[in-house]
C-alpha cells in the first residue's frame, strides 16, 4: 500500500483507494516523473487541496481539470496560484464574476487558500503535470482517484454546493444528488467560453444563499 501524505481525516475516508493496484501504479509513475524532470506542483503540495479543506468543514466543491504547467503557478488547489504570480485568464475571469456578482473587489493575490480554509474543496481531476506539457499526467490513474473523492463526498455529505464549470467538471460531478445538494452548472471560465454563460452565472451569491438557507456559514469570496 502506498504511503500517502494527506490530511488524516481524508486519509481515513479514502483509505481503500490507497491499497488498490491502480494507485500503486500511479504512485510509481508520479515518482518516476518527479525524478526525471520538472513536475508541478511541488511534491509537498500534491494533496494540498485536502490539507487546506477539512472533510468536516467541506461546504463547496469546485472541480478543475489539470494543474497549471508554468513555473511557479500550481499550488495544489485548482484555479489557484501562489502569491505574487500573475492571474491566469480563467482565474481572472472567476474574480471578475465574483466582483460583479457580490461586489467583492478583485483581490491582490490569486492564492485561494482563503477559500479552501472556509470549506471550499478546490479539486483538480488530475493532481500533477509535467512542466509546459498540459494533460501530460492524464490517463495514469488520477482521474480514478478523484472520482473516488467525489463519490465519497456524495455518499457521506449532503447540503454541499457543487460548482461545475464546463462539460468535464459536469460529468465528474454527475454523481452528486440534486435533491439534497445545490448543483450549479456553467461553461468553463476560460476566455474561450466565459462570455457564453460563465459571466453572469451568479454562482457565488447562489452558493451563499443556499448555505444560509440550510444554516451554514456563508463563504467570504
Secondary structure, 3 states (H helix, E strand, C coil): CCCCCCCHHHHHHHHHHHCCHHHHHHHHHHHHHHHHCCEECCHHHCCHHHHHCCHHHCCEEEEECCCCCCCCCECCCCCCECCCCCCCHHHHHHHHHHHHHHCCCCCCCCCCHHHHCCCEEEEECCCCEECCECCCCCCCCHHHHHHHHHHHHHHHCCCCEEEEECHHHHHHCCCCCCCCCEEEEECCCCCCCHHHCCCCCCHHHHHHHHHHHCCCCCCCC
